[in-house]
Amino acid sequence: MSTVTQVFDAPAAHVWKVIADGWLYSGWVVGASRIRAVDDQWPQVGSKLHHSVGAWPLLINDSTRVTSMEPGRKLELLARGWPLGEAKVVITLEDLGGTECRVSIGEDAVKGPGKLIPKALRDPMIGVRNRETLKRLELMAKGGAGRQN
């Protein structure tokens, strides 16, 4: 699994609020271009968000399902983007006190053509994308996304 980690200048609770709002997913996940629907129970285990990946006009409609969740600490997802395949994604948050937290994203292909790419090539590509994903997530958490006034 390719894993990237970053210390955020935002409390874990603020980061979790962004993650827990499925409608914000396309704002921080690189490659997700729009959200079409979010289950009312998101991010509970078994809930889904329905997204499109890619760039217009070459969009793929699919979904991401929560496979495990510890509120405020961990979210495991099965992200689908067929015909490219499926990936397991694990997001963890560690509160460092004050206004900082450590966030990690681990990801790897689990099914489909993406799994055919050798791991030595796959991991660096996933890492680059997820470093940008973490930058976006931090900016959204710092900016107040997901929090109601």
C-alpha positions as CSV (number, residue, x, y, z in Angstrom):
1,M,0.0,0.0,0.0
2,S,1.3,3.4,-0.9
3,T,1.1,5.7,2.1
4,V,1.7,9.4,2.4
5,T,1.6,11.4,5.7
6,Q,1.4,15.1,6.4
7,V,1.2,17.2,9.6
8,F,-1.7,19.6,9.2
9,D,-2.0,23.0,10.7
10,A,-5.6,22.2,11.7
11,P,-7.1,20.1,14.5
12,A,-8.2,16.5,13.7
13,A,-11.8,17.5,14.5
14,H,-11.8,20.0,11.7
15,V,-10.3,17.6,9.3
16,W,-12.8,14.9,10.2
17,K,-15.7,17.4,9.5
18,V,-14.4,17.8,6.0
19,I,-14.1,14.0,5.5
20,A,-17.5,13.4,7.1
21,D,-19.2,15.7,4.6
22,G,-19.4,13.5,1.5
23,W,-20.5,16.4,-0.6
24,L,-17.0,17.9,-0.1
25,Y,-15.2,14.8,-1.4
26,S,-14.6,16.1,-4.9
27,G,-13.0,19.2,-3.4
28,W,-10.1,17.4,-1.8
29,V,-9.8,14.0,-3.6
30,V,-7.7,14.4,-6.7
31,G,-9.4,12.8,-9.7
32,A,-13.0,13.0,-8.3
33,S,-14.6,15.6,-10.5
34,R,-18.1,15.8,-9.0
35,I,-20.4,14.2,-6.4
36,R,-23.8,13.0,-7.7
37,A,-25.3,11.7,-4.4
38,V,-24.3,10.9,-0.8
39,D,-26.0,8.3,1.4
40,D,-27.6,9.9,4.4
41,Q,-25.6,7.7,6.7
42,W,-22.2,8.8,5.3
43,P,-19.5,8.0,6.7
44,Q,-21.1,5.0,8.5
45,V,-19.9,1.5,7.4
46,G,-21.7,0.4,4.3
47,S,-22.7,3.9,3.2
48,K,-21.7,5.2,-0.3
49,L,-21.1,8.4,-2.1
50,H,-21.7,8.4,-5.9
51,H,-19.1,10.3,-7.8
52,S,-17.6,10.9,-11.2
53,V,-13.9,10.6,-11.9
54,G,-11.9,12.1,-14.8
55,A,-12.3,15.3,-16.8
56,W,-15.2,16.3,-18.9
57,P,-16.2,14.9,-21.4
58,L,-14.4,11.7,-20.3
59,L,-16.2,11.1,-17.0
60,I,-16.7,7.7,-15.3
61,N,-19.7,7.5,-12.9
62,D,-19.1,5.1,-10.0
63,S,-19.1,5.0,-6.2
64,T,-17.0,4.8,-3.0
65,R,-18.2,2.7,-0.1
66,V,-17.1,2.9,3.6
67,T,-15.7,-0.5,4.7
68,S,-14.6,0.5,8.2
69,M,-14.8,3.7,10.3
70,E,-13.6,5.0,13.7
71,P,-15.2,8.4,14.2
72,G,-12.7,11.2,14.1
73,R,-9.8,8.8,13.7
74,K,-10.0,6.4,10.7
75,L,-11.9,5.8,7.5
76,E,-11.5,2.9,5.2
77,L,-13.0,3.0,1.7
78,L,-13.4,0.9,-1.3
79,A,-13.1,3.4,-4.2
80,R,-14.5,2.3,-7.5
81,G,-13.7,3.8,-10.9
82,W,-14.6,1.1,-13.5
83,P,-13.4,0.2,-16.0
84,L,-10.1,1.2,-14.3
85,G,-10.8,-0.9,-11.2
86,E,-11.1,-0.6,-7.4
87,A,-8.8,0.7,-4.7
88,K,-8.6,0.3,-1.0
89,V,-8.1,3.6,0.7
90,V,-7.3,4.1,4.4
91,I,-7.3,7.6,6.0
92,T,-6.1,8.0,9.5
93,L,-6.0,11.1,11.7
94,E,-3.8,11.5,14.8
95,D,-4.5,14.6,17.0
96,L,-1.1,16.2,18.0
97,G,-2.7,18.7,20.4
98,G,-3.4,22.3,19.9
99,T,-4.1,23.1,16.2
100,E,-2.1,20.2,14.7
101,C,-2.8,16.7,13.6
102,R,-1.1,14.0,11.5
103,V,-3.0,12.7,8.5
104,S,-2.1,9.6,6.5
105,I,-3.6,8.2,3.3
106,G,-2.8,4.7,2.3
107,E,-4.0,3.4,-1.0
108,D,-3.6,0.5,-3.4
109,A,-5.4,-1.1,-6.3
110,V,-7.3,-4.2,-5.3
111,K,-9.2,-5.2,-8.4
112,G,-9.3,-4.5,-12.1
113,P,-6.7,-3.2,-14.6
114,G,-5.0,-0.9,-12.1
115,K,-3.8,-4.0,-10.2
116,L,-1.9,-5.1,-13.3
117,I,0.4,-2.1,-13.1
118,P,3.6,-3.2,-11.3
119,K,3.7,-2.1,-7.7
120,A,7.0,-0.3,-8.3
121,L,5.3,1.9,-10.8
122,R,1.9,2.1,-9.1
123,D,3.0,3.3,-5.7
124,P,4.9,6.5,-6.9
125,M,1.9,7.5,-9.0
126,I,-0.5,7.0,-6.1
127,G,1.8,8.9,-3.8
128,V,2.0,12.0,-6.0
129,R,-1.8,12.1,-6.3
130,N,-2.3,11.6,-2.5
131,R,0.2,14.3,-1.6
132,E,-1.9,16.8,-3.5
133,T,-5.0,15.2,-1.9
134,L,-3.6,15.9,1.6
135,K,-2.7,19.5,0.6
136,R,-6.3,20.1,-0.5
137,L,-7.7,18.5,2.6
138,E,-5.6,20.6,4.9
139,L,-6.7,23.8,3.1
140,M,-10.3,22.9,3.3
141,A,-10.0,22.1,7.0
142,K,-8.2,25.3,7.8
143,G,-10.7,27.3,5.8
144,G,-13.7,25.9,7.7
145,A,-15.2,23.6,5.2
146,G,-17.6,21.1,6.7
147,R,-18.3,23.3,9.8
148,Q,-21.5,25.1,10.3
149,N,-21.5,28.5,12.0
